[in-house]
């Protein structure tokens, strides 16, 4: 019986350590995007930022399913550089529409 209490405590300690390690990991999603003109680009959404065409944009907020990203967030988030709808994969920015697929 004494051995099983040690085993339970050891297992609990291991689970706690794993949970702490998982908290430090960054959550990100990589997307392949295709412009309406046929150009391919890679996009990464990570925490409150988006990386697209070798530039980084900050998350400005959301309205419904649409998320807004910009170099400098405007007072009206609808004026942001990019509008992204993760559910459909539609990205609009640089006067172009992109269809993105999560990897």
C-alpha positions as CSV (number, residue, x, y, z in Angstrom):
1,X,0.0,0.0,0.0
2,X,2.9,2.4,0.8
3,X,4.4,1.8,-2.6
4,X,1.2,2.8,-4.4
5,X,1.0,6.2,-2.6
6,X,4.6,6.9,-3.8
7,X,3.6,5.9,-7.3
8,X,0.5,8.2,-7.2
9,X,2.5,11.1,-5.9
10,X,5.2,10.6,-8.5
11,X,2.6,10.4,-11.3
12,X,1.0,13.6,-10.0
13,X,4.4,15.3,-10.0
14,X,5.1,14.2,-13.5
15,X,1.8,15.5,-14.7
16,X,2.3,18.9,-13.0
17,X,5.7,19.3,-14.7
18,X,4.2,18.4,-18.1
19,X,1.4,21.0,-17.6
20,X,4.0,23.7,-16.7
21,X,6.0,22.9,-19.8
22,X,3.0,23.1,-22.0
23,X,2.1,26.6,-20.7
24,X,5.4,27.9,-22.0
25,X,4.7,26.7,-25.6
26,X,3.6,29.2,-28.3
27,X,0.5,28.4,-30.1
28,X,0.6,29.1,-33.8
29,X,-1.1,28.1,-37.1
30,X,0.6,28.1,-40.5
31,X,-1.5,28.9,-43.5
32,X,-0.9,28.5,-47.3
33,X,-2.6,31.4,-49.1
34,X,-3.4,31.9,-52.7
35,X,-4.2,35.4,-54.1
36,X,-6.9,36.0,-56.6
37,X,-4.1,36.7,-59.1
38,X,-2.6,33.2,-58.4
39,X,0.4,34.2,-56.2
40,X,1.2,31.9,-53.3
41,X,2.1,33.2,-49.8
42,X,2.6,31.8,-46.4
43,X,0.9,33.3,-43.3
44,X,1.5,32.5,-39.7
45,X,-0.9,33.5,-36.9
46,X,0.8,33.3,-33.5
47,X,-0.7,34.7,-30.3
48,X,-1.7,38.3,-31.1
49,X,0.3,38.6,-34.3
50,X,0.2,37.7,-37.9
51,X,3.2,37.2,-40.2
52,X,2.5,37.6,-43.9
53,X,4.8,38.2,-46.8
54,X,7.8,38.6,-44.4
55,X,6.1,41.4,-42.4
56,X,4.6,41.3,-39.0
57,X,1.1,42.7,-38.1
58,X,-0.5,43.2,-34.7
59,X,-3.9,41.9,-33.8
60,X,-6.3,44.8,-33.5
61,X,-9.5,43.0,-32.5
62,X,-12.4,41.0,-33.9
63,X,-15.9,41.7,-35.0
64,X,-17.9,38.4,-35.2
65,X,-15.8,35.9,-37.2
66,X,-13.5,38.5,-38.7
67,X,-10.1,39.4,-37.1
68,X,-8.2,42.6,-37.9
69,X,-4.5,43.0,-38.2
70,X,-2.3,46.0,-38.9
71,X,1.2,47.5,-38.5
72,X,-0.4,50.2,-36.2
73,X,-3.9,49.5,-35.1
74,X,-6.3,52.3,-36.2
75,X,-9.0,53.8,-33.9
76,X,-11.6,52.0,-36.1
77,X,-10.4,48.4,-36.4
78,X,-12.3,48.0,-39.7
79,X,-9.6,50.3,-41.2
80,X,-6.9,47.7,-40.4
81,X,-4.4,46.6,-43.1
82,X,-5.8,43.0,-43.1
83,X,-9.1,41.3,-42.4
84,X,-9.0,37.6,-41.8
85,X,-11.9,35.2,-41.4
86,X,-10.3,31.9,-40.0
87,X,-13.5,29.9,-40.5
88,X,-13.5,30.4,-44.3
89,X,-9.8,31.1,-44.7
90,X,-10.5,34.4,-46.5
91,X,-7.8,37.1,-46.0
92,X,-8.2,40.5,-47.5
93,X,-5.4,43.1,-47.6
94,X,-3.1,44.9,-50.0
95,X,-6.2,45.4,-52.2
96,X,-6.3,41.7,-52.8
97,X,-8.3,38.7,-51.6
98,X,-6.4,35.5,-50.6
99,X,-7.9,32.1,-49.9
100,X,-5.9,30.5,-47.1
101,X,-5.8,26.8,-46.0
102,X,-4.4,25.8,-42.6
103,X,-1.6,23.3,-42.6
